[in-house]
């Protein structure tokens, strides 16, 4: 019986030595930013040696957080809050608030910061973060109140733009129609102008004949006679023999 007791004491001493070694190594790894190794040591302490105090959970949570594993960090920070040590509890609650803020869960973050301050009123970081998140929430509420007006203004502008586009379309259609009517009327106008020009020429000739007391019929007879005389003259020229030019005489 005594031998068994001695063996248990020796085993317990060995366990304590191993726990202290693993804890020291984990802290060194953490300071050297070797977070994977520190996580491995803390897990051995929890799983193999059943070391489940709040300090181990807090340090393990820090290691996960700095390794960008926020899910594991959140889990171990939660375990760290189950303690009577108000300082460690306050730090764990503050870190949970930080994770919620990074996820834009501002209302939840504000509650955790508040709980952190209640646990340890000397936690200045939690107080600062609380005020900062509170201002962010207030600003979001103000923006939401402004947004309905912005929406109404946008809808009104869309209506005005739609109306303006409709009017422009109507004006374009009217302009095209007027252009087509103009093109359609142009040939008729040209024809009328030509007809009026011919009529004006005829009237001008009649007026000239009237001024010299000559009828249109008489004028046509004179014109025909002139045309006949010109034709006879041309025929006479064709019948004249061509004389050989005397090279000793001048051209004239």
WODA-V22299 format. One record per residue. N is the residue number from 0. RES is the residue in one letter. OMEGA is omega in whole degrees, -180 to 180 (* if undefined). Layout:
BEGIN
N;RES;OMEGA + N;RES;OMEGA
END
This chain:
BEGIN
0;X;179 + 1;X;-179 + 2;X;179 + 3;X;-180 + 4;X;179 + 5;X;180 + 6;X;179 + 7;X;179 + 8;X;-180 + 9;X;179 + 10;X;180 + 11;X;178 + 12;X;179 + 13;X;179 + 14;X;180 + 15;X;179 + 16;X;-179 + 17;X;178 + 18;X;179 + 19;X;180 + 20;X;-180 + 21;X;-180 + 22;X;180 + 23;X;180 + 24;X;-180 + 25;X;179 + 26;X;179 + 27;X;178 + 28;X;-179 + 29;X;179 + 30;X;179 + 31;X;179 + 32;X;174 + 33;X;-169 + 34;X;179 + 35;X;-180 + 36;X;179 + 37;X;177 + 38;X;-180 + 39;X;-180 + 40;X;-179 + 41;X;179 + 42;X;176 + 43;X;179 + 44;X;-178 + 45;X;-173 + 46;X;-173 + 47;X;-176 + 48;X;176 + 49;X;176 + 50;X;-173 + 51;X;178 + 52;X;-174 + 53;X;-178 + 54;X;178 + 55;X;179 + 56;X;-180 + 57;X;-179 + 58;X;177 + 59;X;178 + 60;X;177 + 61;X;-179 + 62;X;178 + 63;X;-178 + 64;X;-180 + 65;X;173 + 66;X;180 + 67;X;174 + 68;X;-174 + 69;X;180 + 70;X;178 + 71;X;179 + 72;X;-179 + 73;X;179 + 74;X;-176 + 75;X;173 + 76;X;179 + 77;X;177 + 78;X;-177 + 79;X;180 + 80;X;-179 + 81;X;-177 + 82;X;174 + 83;X;178 + 84;X;-173 + 85;X;180 + 86;X;178 + 87;X;178 + 88;X;180 + 89;X;179 + 90;X;180 + 91;X;178 + 92;X;177 + 93;X;-180 + 94;X;176 + 95;X;176 + 96;X;179 + 97;X;-180 + 98;X;179 + 99;X;178 + 100;X;179 + 101;X;177 + 102;X;179 + 103;X;174 + 104;X;-169 + 105;X;-180 + 106;X;178 + 107;X;179 + 108;X;-180 + 109;X;180 + 110;X;-179 + 111;X;176 + 112;X;179 + 113;X;178 + 114;X;178 + 115;X;180 + 116;X;178 + 117;X;179 + 118;X;180 + 119;X;-176 + 120;X;179 + 121;X;-179 + 122;X;-176 + 123;X;-179 + 124;X;179 + 125;X;178 + 126;X;179 + 127;X;-179 + 128;X;178 + 129;X;-179 + 130;X;-179 + 131;X;-180 + 132;X;178 + 133;X;178 + 134;X;178 + 135;X;179 + 136;X;179 + 137;X;180 + 138;X;178 + 139;X;179 + 140;X;179 + 141;X;179 + 142;X;179 + 143;X;178 + 144;X;180 + 145;X;-174 + 146;X;179 + 147;X;177 + 148;X;179 + 149;X;-180 + 150;X;179 + 151;X;179 + 152;X;-179 + 153;X;179 + 154;X;179 + 155;X;180 + 156;X;178 + 157;X;178 + 158;X;-180 + 159;X;179 + 160;X;-180 + 161;X;179 + 162;X;-180 + 163;X;178 + 164;X;179 + 165;X;179 + 166;X;178 + 167;X;180 + 168;X;178 + 169;X;180 + 170;X;179 + 171;X;180 + 172;X;178 + 173;X;179 + 174;X;179 + 175;X;179 + 176;X;179 + 177;X;-180 + 178;X;179 + 179;X;178 + 180;X;-180 + 181;X;180 + 182;X;-180 + 183;X;-177 + 184;X;-176 + 185;X;179 + 186;X;180 + 187;X;179 + 188;X;179 + 189;X;-179 + 190;X;179 + 191;X;179 + 192;X;180 + 193;X;-180 + 194;X;180 + 195;X;180 + 196;X;179 + 197;X;179 + 198;X;180 + 199;X;180 + 200;X;180 + 201;X;180 + 202;X;-180 + 203;X;180 + 204;X;-180 + 205;X;179 + 206;X;180 + 207;X;179 + 208;X;180 + 209;X;-178 + 210;X;-179 + 211;X;178 + 212;X;-180 + 213;X;179 + 214;X;-179 + 215;X;-179 + 216;X;179 + 217;X;179 + 218;X;179 + 219;X;179 + 220;X;179 + 221;X;-179 + 222;X;179 + 223;X;180 + 224;X;178 + 225;X;-180 + 226;X;179 + 227;X;179 + 228;X;-179 + 229;X;-180 + 230;X;179 + 231;X;180 + 232;X;179 + 233;X;180 + 234;X;178 + 235;X;178 + 236;X;-179 + 237;X;-177 + 238;X;-177 + 239;X;178 + 240;X;178 + 241;X;178 + 242;X;178 + 243;X;-177 + 244;X;177 + 245;X;-175 + 246;X;-179 + 247;X;-178 + 248;X;177 + 249;X;-176 + 250;X;-179 + 251;X;*
END
